[in-house]
Structures are given as C-alpha cells and as structure tokens.
C-alpha cells in the first residue's frame, strides 16, 4: 500500500507579499546608505586652527573636530565642523593642534544616521601650513 500523496502544497502568497514588503525597503535603504558613504558630493580644503578634537560615538567611534578659520586679524573666526574616520588621519590632526593646518575633506551628503559621524565633512588628510616666503 502506498501512502496517499495529495496535491502539492501551495505556498501562501501572503507570506511572499509580506516578505517582499519587508525585504525590499530594507535592501533599498542599505543600498542608499552605502551609496551615500562612498559617493563624494564635493572635495576641498579648509585652513585654520583646530580648536576642538575628540573621539565620540556609541556604536562607531569617530573623531569629531572644530576648525577655527580666521580670515582677517581681529575678526570673529568661522567654525568648520568635521569628522575623521581613520585613526592615522586623527593622529596627524592631533600632532598639528596649535599650528595652522590645512584639512582636505570629502563631503558626503544624505548620510542617514549620525553613527557614521556628526557632520557631512570627512577629513582625509591634514598638513601644516607652510609659511610664505
């Protein structure tokens, strides 16, 4: 006697629809975050004096800093807030504190969370300003 084999079980289309509703937005959000972190909107340099620099974060530790840019003596400095991801760049910034520095940065706009850094300006290089001759 062979067991009675009935028709194949249909997979519930509700489970499939629910899976699509949950997975597609998560996948799109992940792709957007990766694109925002890798694509640079602009690059540039800022010169001034680093007046604040500290390592912050709950999940991901990043270096957060503040550069005071003085255009003319006696004027109020403009502040440039920046983030550093790499420890080697952070050590360069720490070594140059108190000196006039040039920070090379990449601007990444649209990053969804502050766990990747508090600003959209990510410093990739720091060097001392060479005096004009």
VOTIGU-249598 format. One record per residue: residue in one letter; x, y, z of N, C-alpha, C in turn. Coordinates in Angstrom, 2 decimals, padded with zeros to 5 digits. Layout:
<rs>
A / X / Y / Z / X / Y / Z / X / Y / Z;
...
</rs>
This chain:
<rs>
X / 000.83 / -001.16 / 000.00 / 000.00 / 000.00 / 000.00 / 000.89 / 001.25 / 000.00;
X / 000.64 / 002.15 / -000.88 / 001.41 / 003.37 / -000.94 / 000.64 / 004.49 / -000.26;
X / 001.38 / 005.38 / 000.38 / 000.68 / 006.48 / 001.05 / 000.02 / 007.38 / 000.01;
X / -001.08 / 007.94 / 000.41 / -001.81 / 008.82 / -000.49 / -001.08 / 010.17 / -000.55;
X / -000.62 / 010.51 / -001.72 / 000.08 / 011.78 / -001.91 / -000.91 / 012.74 / -002.55;
X / -001.20 / 013.78 / -001.83 / -002.17 / 014.74 / -002.32 / -001.50 / 015.76 / -003.24;
X / -002.24 / 016.75 / -003.63 / -001.67 / 017.79 / -004.48 / -000.57 / 018.55 / -003.73;
X / 000.42 / 019.08 / -004.46 / 001.48 / 019.81 / -003.77 / 000.91 / 021.01 / -003.03;
X / 001.52 / 021.29 / -001.85 / 001.04 / 022.42 / -001.05 / 001.40 / 023.73 / -001.74;
X / 000.44 / 024.60 / -001.80 / 000.70 / 025.92 / -002.37 / 001.34 / 026.80 / -001.30;
X / 002.34 / 027.49 / -001.73 / 002.96 / 028.43 / -000.81 / 002.03 / 029.63 / -000.69;
X / 001.81 / 030.03 / 000.48 / 000.90 / 031.14 / 000.70 / 001.43 / 032.40 / 000.05;
X / 000.61 / 033.00 / -000.79 / 001.08 / 034.22 / -001.45 / 001.15 / 035.38 / -000.47;
X / 000.46 / 035.28 / 000.65 / 000.55 / 036.33 / 001.67 / 001.93 / 036.36 / 002.30;
X / 002.53 / 035.19 / 002.51 / 003.88 / 035.14 / 003.06 / 004.88 / 035.76 / 002.10;
X / 004.70 / 035.51 / 000.82 / 005.59 / 036.08 / -000.20 / 005.44 / 037.60 / -000.25;
X / 004.20 / 038.07 / -000.23 / 003.96 / 039.52 / -000.28 / 004.53 / 040.19 / 000.96;
X / 004.33 / 039.58 / 002.11 / 004.86 / 040.14 / 003.35 / 006.39 / 040.18 / 003.32;
X / 007.01 / 039.14 / 002.81 / 008.47 / 039.11 / 002.71 / 008.96 / 040.22 / 001.79;
X / 008.28 / 040.43 / 000.69 / 008.67 / 041.49 / -000.25 / 008.50 / 042.85 / 000.40;
X / 007.40 / 043.04 / 001.11 / 007.14 / 044.33 / 001.76 / 008.21 / 044.63 / 002.81;
X / 008.72 / 043.64 / 003.47 / 009.74 / 043.85 / 004.49 / 011.15 / 043.93 / 003.91;
X / 011.47 / 043.07 / 002.98 / 012.85 / 042.97 / 002.49 / 013.22 / 044.09 / 001.51;
X / 012.32 / 044.45 / 000.61 / 012.65 / 045.46 / -000.41 / 013.00 / 046.81 / 000.22;
X / 012.24 / 047.36 / 001.16 / 012.65 / 048.64 / 001.75 / 013.99 / 048.56 / 002.50;
X / 014.21 / 047.45 / 003.20 / 015.49 / 047.29 / 003.91 / 016.64 / 047.25 / 002.92;
X / 016.47 / 046.53 / 001.83 / 017.50 / 046.44 / 000.80 / 017.75 / 047.79 / 000.15;
X / 016.69 / 048.52 / -000.18 / 016.85 / 049.85 / -000.78 / 017.54 / 050.83 / 000.17;
X / 017.16 / 050.79 / 001.45 / 017.78 / 051.67 / 002.44 / 019.27 / 051.34 / 002.61;
X / 019.61 / 050.05 / 002.61 / 021.01 / 049.64 / 002.72 / 021.81 / 050.11 / 001.52;
X / 021.27 / 049.95 / 000.32 / 021.96 / 050.41 / -000.89 / 022.13 / 051.93 / -000.88;
X / 021.12 / 052.66 / -000.43 / 021.21 / 054.12 / -000.34 / 022.31 / 054.53 / 000.64;
X / 022.37 / 053.89 / 001.80 / 023.39 / 054.22 / 002.80 / 024.79 / 053.95 / 002.25;
X / 024.98 / 052.82 / 001.59 / 026.28 / 052.51 / 001.00 / 026.66 / 053.55 / -000.04;
X / 025.70 / 053.94 / -000.88 / 025.97 / 054.95 / -001.90 / 026.34 / 056.30 / -001.27;
X / 025.63 / 056.70 / -000.23 / 025.91 / 057.98 / 000.44 / 027.29 / 057.98 / 001.09;
X / 027.72 / 056.83 / 001.61 / 029.02 / 056.76 / 002.26 / 030.18 / 056.68 / 001.27;
X / 029.94 / 056.17 / 000.07 / 031.04 / 056.01 / -000.88 / 031.11 / 057.15 / -001.90;
X / 029.98 / 057.74 / -002.25 / 029.97 / 058.81 / -003.25 / 030.24 / 060.15 / -002.57;
X / 031.19 / 060.90 / -003.13 / 031.55 / 062.19 / -002.56 / 030.90 / 063.31 / -003.37;
X / 030.13 / 064.15 / -002.70 / 029.47 / 065.28 / -003.34 / 030.48 / 066.34 / -003.75;
X / 031.43 / 066.62 / -002.85 / 032.47 / 067.61 / -003.15 / 033.72 / 067.29 / -002.35;
X / 034.82 / 067.83 / -002.81 / 036.09 / 067.72 / -002.08 / 036.67 / 069.13 / -002.01;
X / 037.51 / 069.34 / -001.01 / 038.10 / 070.65 / -000.87 / 039.07 / 070.71 / 000.29;
X / 039.52 / 071.91 / 000.57 / 040.45 / 072.15 / 001.67 / 039.98 / 073.33 / 002.48;
X / 040.24 / 073.28 / 003.75 / 039.98 / 074.40 / 004.67 / 041.23 / 074.61 / 005.51;
X / 041.56 / 075.86 / 005.76 / 042.74 / 076.19 / 006.56 / 042.31 / 076.94 / 007.81;
X / 043.03 / 076.68 / 008.89 / 042.73 / 077.35 / 010.15 / 043.42 / 076.64 / 011.29;
X / 042.87 / 076.82 / 012.48 / 043.43 / 076.24 / 013.70 / 042.42 / 075.27 / 014.30;
X / 042.86 / 074.04 / 014.54 / 041.98 / 073.06 / 015.19 / 041.85 / 073.45 / 016.65;
X / 040.62 / 073.74 / 017.08 / 040.45 / 074.18 / 018.47 / 039.74 / 073.14 / 019.31;
X / 039.16 / 072.13 / 018.68 / 038.50 / 071.07 / 019.44 / 038.57 / 069.79 / 018.61;
X / 038.94 / 068.68 / 019.28 / 039.07 / 067.41 / 018.57 / 038.91 / 066.28 / 019.58;
X / 037.90 / 065.44 / 019.40 / 037.65 / 064.38 / 020.37 / 037.05 / 063.16 / 019.68;
X / 037.23 / 062.00 / 020.32 / 036.68 / 060.76 / 019.81 / 035.33 / 060.52 / 020.47;
X / 034.28 / 060.34 / 019.65 / 032.92 / 060.21 / 020.16 / 032.22 / 059.04 / 019.49;
X / 031.12 / 058.63 / 020.08 / 030.26 / 057.65 / 019.45 / 029.86 / 056.53 / 020.39;
X / 028.70 / 055.94 / 020.11 / 028.20 / 054.83 / 020.90 / 028.57 / 053.51 / 020.23;
X / 028.16 / 053.34 / 018.98 / 028.48 / 052.11 / 018.25 / 029.78 / 052.23 / 017.48;
X / 029.89 / 053.28 / 016.68 / 031.08 / 053.52 / 015.88 / 031.77 / 054.76 / 016.43;
X / 033.02 / 054.63 / 016.83 / 033.78 / 055.77 / 017.35 / 034.38 / 056.55 / 016.18;
X / 034.07 / 057.82 / 016.12 / 034.65 / 058.70 / 015.12 / 035.28 / 059.89 / 015.83;
X / 036.21 / 060.52 / 015.18 / 036.83 / 061.73 / 015.70 / 036.04 / 062.92 / 015.18;
X / 035.62 / 063.79 / 016.08 / 034.84 / 064.98 / 015.72 / 035.66 / 066.21 / 016.09;
X / 035.72 / 067.16 / 015.17 / 036.54 / 068.34 / 015.42 / 035.92 / 069.63 / 014.95;
X / 036.61 / 070.69 / 015.33 / 036.17 / 072.05 / 015.02 / 037.40 / 072.84 / 014.60;
X / 037.34 / 073.42 / 013.42 / 038.44 / 074.21 / 012.88 / 038.02 / 075.67 / 012.89;
X / 038.82 / 076.53 / 013.52 / 038.54 / 077.97 / 013.52 / 039.28 / 078.58 / 012.34;
X / 038.51 / 079.16 / 011.42 / 039.09 / 079.77 / 010.22 / 039.06 / 081.29 / 010.41;
X / 040.24 / 081.88 / 010.46 / 040.36 / 083.32 / 010.66 / 040.76 / 083.95 / 009.33;
X / 039.89 / 084.81 / 008.80 / 040.19 / 085.47 / 007.52 / 041.05 / 086.71 / 007.70;
X / 040.68 / 087.55 / 008.64 / 041.41 / 088.78 / 008.92 / 041.65 / 088.87 / 010.42;
X / 042.81 / 089.38 / 010.82 / 043.04 / 089.54 / 012.26 / 041.98 / 090.46 / 012.87;
X / 041.49 / 090.06 / 014.04 / 040.51 / 090.86 / 014.75 / 039.07 / 090.53 / 014.39;
X / 038.87 / 089.65 / 013.43 / 037.50 / 089.28 / 013.07 / 037.10 / 087.99 / 013.79;
X / 035.82 / 087.75 / 013.88 / 035.32 / 086.53 / 014.51 / 035.60 / 085.35 / 013.60;
X / 036.20 / 084.30 / 014.12 / 036.50 / 083.16 / 013.26 / 035.24 / 082.39 / 012.88;
X / 035.25 / 081.89 / 011.66 / 034.18 / 081.00 / 011.21 / 034.57 / 079.59 / 011.62;
X / 033.61 / 078.81 / 012.07 / 033.90 / 077.46 / 012.52 / 033.54 / 076.45 / 011.44;
X / 034.42 / 075.48 / 011.23 / 034.21 / 074.38 / 010.29 / 034.20 / 073.10 / 011.10;
X / 033.05 / 072.44 / 011.16 / 032.92 / 071.20 / 011.91 / 033.22 / 070.03 / 010.98;
X / 033.99 / 069.06 / 011.46 / 034.41 / 067.96 / 010.61 / 034.48 / 066.65 / 011.37;
X / 034.53 / 065.56 / 010.62 / 034.62 / 064.21 / 011.16 / 035.83 / 063.52 / 010.54;
X / 036.50 / 062.69 / 011.34 / 037.62 / 061.88 / 010.84 / 037.30 / 060.42 / 011.14;
X / 037.37 / 059.57 / 010.12 / 037.14 / 058.14 / 010.29 / 038.41 / 057.38 / 010.61;
X / 039.51 / 057.75 / 009.94 / 040.75 / 056.97 / 010.03 / 041.62 / 057.44 / 011.19;
X / 042.13 / 056.48 / 011.97 / 042.98 / 056.82 / 013.11 / 044.28 / 057.48 / 012.68;
X / 044.83 / 057.10 / 011.52 / 046.09 / 057.70 / 011.06 / 045.91 / 059.19 / 010.77;
X / 044.78 / 059.56 / 010.20 / 044.49 / 060.98 / 009.95 / 044.24 / 061.69 / 011.27;
X / 043.57 / 061.03 / 012.21 / 043.32 / 061.63 / 013.53 / 044.62 / 061.90 / 014.26;
X / 045.58 / 061.01 / 014.15 / 046.89 / 061.24 / 014.79 / 047.59 / 062.43 / 014.15;
X / 047.45 / 062.61 / 012.83 / 048.03 / 063.78 / 012.16 / 047.40 / 065.07 / 012.66;
X / 046.07 / 065.06 / 012.80 / 045.38 / 066.26 / 013.29 / 045.81 / 066.56 / 014.72;
X / 045.89 / 065.53 / 015.57 / 046.33 / 065.74 / 016.96 / 047.74 / 066.30 / 017.02;
X / 048.63 / 065.82 / 016.16 / 050.01 / 066.28 / 016.16 / 050.12 / 067.74 / 015.71;
X / 049.15 / 068.21 / 014.92 / 049.20 / 069.57 / 014.38 / 048.36 / 070.57 / 015.17;
X / 047.78 / 070.14 / 016.29 / 046.98 / 071.08 / 017.08 / 047.86 / 072.22 / 017.58;
X / 047.32 / 073.44 / 017.52 / 048.08 / 074.61 / 017.93 / 048.80 / 075.27 / 016.78;
X / 048.87 / 074.60 / 015.65 / 049.50 / 075.15 / 014.45 / 048.41 / 075.44 / 013.41;
X / 048.76 / 076.27 / 012.44 / 047.81 / 076.49 / 011.36 / 047.88 / 075.27 / 010.43;
X / 046.72 / 074.71 / 010.13 / 046.67 / 073.47 / 009.36 / 045.78 / 073.64 / 008.13;
X / 045.97 / 072.75 / 007.18 / 045.09 / 072.63 / 006.03 / 044.47 / 071.24 / 006.10;
X / 043.15 / 071.18 / 006.12 / 042.43 / 069.92 / 006.15 / 041.80 / 069.66 / 004.78;
X / 042.11 / 068.51 / 004.21 / 041.49 / 068.09 / 002.96 / 040.30 / 067.21 / 003.32;
X / 039.14 / 067.50 / 002.73 / 037.93 / 066.79 / 003.12 / 037.14 / 066.32 / 001.91;
X / 036.28 / 065.33 / 002.15 / 035.26 / 064.89 / 001.20 / 033.92 / 065.15 / 001.86;
X / 032.97 / 065.71 / 001.10 / 031.64 / 065.97 / 001.63 / 030.70 / 064.87 / 001.15;
X / 030.08 / 064.18 / 002.11 / 029.11 / 063.13 / 001.81 / 027.75 / 063.59 / 002.32;
X / 026.86 / 063.92 / 001.40 / 025.54 / 064.41 / 001.81 / 024.54 / 063.26 / 001.86;
X / 023.55 / 063.38 / 002.70 / 022.47 / 062.42 / 002.76 / 022.75 / 061.17 / 003.56;
X / 023.77 / 061.18 / 004.41 / 024.03 / 060.01 / 005.25 / 022.93 / 059.94 / 006.30;
X / 022.22 / 058.79 / 006.37 / 021.02 / 058.76 / 007.19 / 021.21 / 058.76 / 008.70;
X / 022.33 / 058.28 / 009.20 / 022.49 / 058.18 / 010.64 / 023.72 / 058.95 / 011.09;
X / 023.70 / 059.43 / 012.31 / 024.87 / 060.13 / 012.85 / 025.90 / 059.16 / 013.43;
X / 025.64 / 057.85 / 013.37 / 026.63 / 056.89 / 013.88 / 027.86 / 056.85 / 012.99;
X / 027.75 / 057.35 / 011.75 / 028.88 / 057.39 / 010.83 / 029.67 / 058.68 / 010.98;
X / 029.20 / 059.59 / 011.79 / 029.84 / 060.88 / 012.01 / 028.80 / 061.96 / 012.20;
X / 029.14 / 062.98 / 012.96 / 028.17 / 064.03 / 013.26 / 028.05 / 065.05 / 012.14;
X / 029.00 / 065.09 / 011.23 / 028.95 / 066.07 / 010.15 / 028.97 / 065.35 / 008.81;
X / 028.81 / 066.13 / 007.75 / 028.91 / 065.56 / 006.41 / 030.30 / 065.79 / 005.79;
X / 031.19 / 066.42 / 006.55 / 032.55 / 066.69 / 006.07 / 033.52 / 065.71 / 006.72;
X / 034.14 / 064.86 / 005.90 / 035.04 / 063.82 / 006.39 / 036.46 / 064.13 / 005.95;
X / 037.31 / 064.44 / 006.92 / 038.69 / 064.82 / 006.63 / 039.49 / 063.58 / 006.26;
X / 040.23 / 063.68 / 005.15 / 041.02 / 062.55 / 004.67 / 042.52 / 062.82 / 004.76;
X / 042.89 / 064.10 / 005.03 / 044.32 / 064.44 / 005.12 / 044.47 / 065.73 / 005.91;
X / 045.54 / 065.82 / 006.68 / 045.85 / 067.04 / 007.43 / 047.33 / 067.34 / 007.26;
X / 047.62 / 068.62 / 007.02 / 049.03 / 069.02 / 006.89 / 049.20 / 070.43 / 007.45;
X / 050.42 / 070.72 / 007.87 / 050.72 / 072.04 / 008.41 / 050.82 / 073.04 / 007.26;
X / 050.45 / 074.29 / 007.53 / 050.58 / 075.35 / 006.54 / 052.04 / 075.75 / 006.48;
X / 052.57 / 075.78 / 005.29 / 053.96 / 076.22 / 005.12 / 053.96 / 077.74 / 004.98;
X / 054.86 / 078.42 / 005.71 / 054.88 / 079.88 / 005.64 / 055.29 / 080.37 / 004.26;
X / 054.68 / 081.48 / 003.83 / 055.03 / 082.08 / 002.54 / 056.39 / 082.74 / 002.62;
X / 057.11 / 082.65 / 001.55 / 058.46 / 083.26 / 001.53 / 058.46 / 084.59 / 000.85;
</rs>
